[in-house]
Amino acid sequence: MLRVKEVADRLKVHPATVYRWINEGRLPALRYGQPIEPGAAQPGGGGSIRVPEGAVAAADAANQIAA
């Protein structure tokens, strides 16, 4: 499981882009063990968001194909 900053570094994008992709449902993520519903407001805010490494690898591969 990777932090948003680590994902952004690996994909060479801004962390805000990673948050947007999570919100749009393009990247799966967990917050305190609960899935984040795409487009749903996150009550309470704060906390740690983690992205599975496999999802990052798939996104990276998709970016390389598109480039």
Backbone as a chain_set.jsonl record, in Angstrom:
{"seq": "MLRVKEVADRLKVHPATVYRWINEGRLPALRYGQPIEPGAAQPGGGGSIRVPEGAVAAADAANQIAA", "coords": {"N": [[0.849, -1.177, 0.0], [0.571, 2.154, -0.881], [1.333, 5.586, -0.166], [-0.349, 8.654, -1.074], [1.473, 10.612, -1.972], [3.671, 9.016, -2.67], [2.563, 7.552, -4.773], [2.076, 9.636, -6.577], [4.718, 10.444, -7.094], [5.742, 8.131, -8.346], [4.149, 7.993, -10.646], [4.703, 10.361, -11.775], [3.123, 12.706, -11.493], [1.148, 15.386, -10.072], [0.268, 15.366, -6.583], [-2.399, 16.21, -6.212], [-3.601, 15.4, -8.546], [-3.619, 12.643, -8.226], [-5.396, 12.427, -6.059], [-7.687, 13.375, -7.379], [-8.031, 11.357, -9.331], [-8.609, 9.225, -7.637], [-11.022, 10.12, -6.534], [-12.577, 10.162, -8.85], [-12.732, 7.492, -9.354], [-10.841, 6.204, -10.836], [-8.556, 5.215, -9.69], [-8.236, 2.755, -7.251], [-8.636, 3.049, -3.711], [-7.934, 3.056, -0.164], [-9.188, 4.127, 2.968], [-8.393, 4.083, 6.185], [-8.993, 1.359, 6.121], [-11.446, 1.223, 4.847], [-13.236, 1.179, 1.786], [-13.112, 3.785, -0.645], [-15.757, 5.461, -2.005], [-16.241, 6.29, -5.351], [-16.65, 9.684, -6.157], [-18.092, 10.196, -3.848], [-18.703, 12.141, -0.932], [-16.316, 12.575, 1.642], [-16.849, 12.06, 4.844], [-15.79, 13.801, 7.762], [-13.118, 13.984, 6.993], [-9.473, 14.148, 6.795], [-7.152, 11.644, 8.017], [-5.528, 8.655, 6.724], [-4.831, 7.867, 3.389], [-4.475, 5.126, 1.288], [-3.097, 3.521, -1.555], [-3.323, 0.588, -3.455], [-0.391, -1.19, -4.52], [-0.517, -2.684, -6.88], [-2.528, -1.416, -8.345], [-1.28, 0.961, -8.925], [0.815, 0.102, -10.533], [-0.65, -0.85, -12.723], [-1.841, 1.546, -13.581], [0.442, 2.96, -14.249], [1.419, 1.423, -16.371], [-0.656, 1.822, -18.191], [-0.355, 4.563, -18.645], [2.132, 4.582, -19.927], [1.573, 3.229, -22.281], [-0.246, 4.985, -23.439], [1.377, 7.13, -23.951]], "CA": [[0.0, 0.0, 0.0], [1.378, 3.355, -1.049], [0.745, 6.883, 0.157], [-0.664, 9.458, -2.25], [2.712, 11.243, -2.431], [4.466, 7.983, -3.33], [1.897, 7.277, -6.046], [2.332, 10.788, -7.442], [6.121, 10.377, -7.503], [5.92, 7.022, -9.296], [3.452, 8.281, -11.9], [5.185, 11.676, -12.217], [2.006, 13.649, -11.513], [0.957, 16.122, -8.823], [-0.611, 14.633, -5.655], [-3.802, 16.579, -6.431], [-4.074, 14.558, -9.644], [-3.901, 11.329, -7.644], [-6.654, 12.571, -5.314], [-8.771, 13.492, -8.353], [-8.234, 10.028, -9.9], [-9.286, 8.425, -6.61], [-12.396, 10.606, -6.452], [-13.257, 9.776, -10.087], [-12.821, 6.047, -9.423], [-9.8, 5.679, -11.732], [-7.597, 4.509, -8.837], [-8.847, 2.303, -5.995], [-7.922, 3.507, -2.524], [-8.517, 2.725, 1.141], [-8.99, 5.055, 4.067], [-8.618, 3.356, 7.43], [-9.552, 0.053, 5.847], [-12.744, 1.294, 4.193], [-13.11, 1.636, 0.411], [-13.604, 5.12, -0.963], [-16.713, 5.424, -3.098], [-15.977, 7.362, -6.307], [-17.567, 10.809, -6.16], [-18.78, 10.369, -2.568], [-18.047, 13.028, 0.024], [-15.666, 11.831, 2.712], [-17.155, 12.737, 6.1], [-14.75, 13.864, 8.772], [-11.833, 14.351, 6.402], [-8.282, 13.666, 7.47], [-6.884, 10.223, 7.92], [-4.555, 8.222, 5.737], [-5.325, 7.203, 2.196], [-3.477, 4.243, 0.722], [-3.43, 2.973, -2.864], [-2.618, -0.675, -3.654], [0.714, -1.125, -5.485], [-0.963, -3.254, -8.152], [-3.287, -0.397, -9.07], [-0.309, 1.942, -9.404], [1.516, -0.543, -11.647], [-1.574, -0.863, -13.853], [-1.964, 2.931, -14.052], [1.724, 3.315, -14.871], [1.46, 0.735, -17.661], [-1.612, 2.507, -19.061], [0.25, 5.842, -19.015], [3.215, 4.336, -20.872], [0.954, 2.852, -23.547], [-0.872, 6.181, -23.992], [2.413, 8.112, -24.324]], "C": [[0.895, 1.24, 0.0], [0.606, 4.603, -0.635], [0.527, 7.656, -1.139], [0.602, 10.1, -2.814], [3.584, 10.237, -3.176], [3.889, 7.625, -4.699], [2.195, 8.396, -7.039], [3.772, 10.77, -7.955], [6.339, 9.29, -8.559], [5.306, 7.331, -10.653], [3.845, 9.633, -12.494], [4.028, 12.65, -12.468], [1.947, 14.355, -10.159], [0.056, 15.304, -7.896], [-2.093, 14.974, -5.833], [-4.414, 15.753, -7.565], [-4.429, 13.174, -9.123], [-5.21, 11.384, -6.857], [-7.845, 12.647, -6.272], [-9.081, 12.13, -8.963], [-8.945, 9.114, -8.915], [-10.759, 8.813, -6.545], [-13.21, 10.202, -7.681], [-13.412, 8.26, -10.216], [-11.784, 5.42, -10.351], [-8.721, 4.909, -10.973], [-8.327, 4.043, -7.581], [-7.993, 2.77, -4.812], [-8.672, 3.084, -1.269], [-8.238, 3.849, 2.116], [-9.369, 4.307, 5.328], [-9.354, 2.041, 7.2], [-10.908, 0.062, 5.171], [-12.569, 1.8, 2.763], [-13.69, 3.038, 0.241], [-14.53, 4.996, -2.161], [-16.417, 6.568, -4.054], [-17.053, 8.435, -6.262], [-18.277, 11.073, -4.85], [-17.985, 11.315, -1.675], [-17.471, 12.183, 1.149], [-15.91, 12.557, 4.033], [-15.976, 12.706, 7.064], [-13.397, 14.277, 8.243], [-10.675, 13.756, 7.165], [-8.084, 12.18, 7.286], [-5.898, 9.916, 6.813], [-5.239, 7.523, 4.583], [-4.181, 6.374, 1.649], [-4.001, 3.665, -0.586], [-2.657, 1.665, -3.032], [-1.543, -0.552, -4.74], [0.313, -1.666, -6.844], [-1.729, -2.256, -8.995], [-2.357, 0.652, -9.654], [0.437, 1.377, -10.601], [0.643, -0.559, -12.896], [-1.735, 0.546, -14.441], [-0.702, 3.369, -14.759], [1.827, 2.674, -16.257], [0.527, 1.42, -18.648], [-1.052, 3.855, -19.524], [1.342, 5.648, -20.048], [2.667, 3.959, -22.243], [0.375, 4.089, -24.232], [0.173, 7.189, -24.494], [3.052, 7.822, -25.654]], "O": [[1.841, 1.348, 0.779], [-0.619, 4.658, -0.743], [1.135, 7.357, -2.166], [0.778, 10.126, -4.032], [4.174, 10.571, -4.204], [4.629, 7.421, -5.662], [2.526, 8.139, -8.197], [4.014, 11.053, -9.129], [7.039, 9.51, -9.547], [5.867, 6.977, -11.689], [3.385, 10.007, -13.572], [3.963, 13.317, -13.501], [2.627, 13.954, -9.215], [-0.839, 14.61, -8.378], [-2.95, 14.115, -5.628], [-5.606, 15.445, -7.541], [-5.434, 12.594, -9.535], [-6.041, 10.484, -6.976], [-8.891, 12.053, -6.011], [-10.249, 11.768, -9.104], [-9.792, 8.313, -9.311], [-11.636, 7.951, -6.506], [-14.405, 9.928, -7.567], [-14.141, 7.788, -11.089], [-11.846, 4.221, -10.622], [-8.049, 4.051, -11.545], [-8.972, 4.849, -6.91], [-6.771, 2.869, -4.919], [-9.868, 2.795, -1.301], [-7.166, 4.454, 2.087], [-10.528, 3.939, 5.518], [-10.226, 1.658, 7.981], [-11.476, -1.005, 4.94], [-11.828, 2.758, 2.542], [-14.648, 3.413, 0.918], [-14.135, 4.485, -3.209], [-16.346, 7.718, -3.619], [-18.242, 8.125, -6.323], [-18.995, 12.066, -4.731], [-16.754, 11.291, -1.663], [-18.073, 11.191, 1.558], [-15.255, 13.56, 4.317], [-15.26, 11.709, 7.162], [-12.602, 14.865, 8.976], [-10.868, 12.952, 8.078], [-8.772, 11.541, 6.49], [-5.487, 10.8, 6.062], [-6.12, 6.687, 4.781], [-3.05, 6.851, 1.552], [-5.186, 3.357, -0.716], [-1.453, 1.631, -2.778], [-1.756, 0.109, -5.757], [0.763, -1.149, -7.867], [-1.6, -2.243, -10.219], [-2.603, 1.175, -10.741], [0.669, 2.087, -11.579], [1.128, -0.313, -14.0], [-1.761, 0.712, -15.66], [-0.767, 4.077, -15.764], [2.273, 3.317, -17.208], [0.876, 1.585, -19.817], [-1.256, 4.246, -20.674], [1.474, 6.464, -20.96], [3.245, 4.336, -23.263], [0.483, 4.236, -25.449], [-0.122, 8.006, -25.366], [3.934, 8.562, -26.09]]}, "num_chains": 1, "name": "protein.A"}
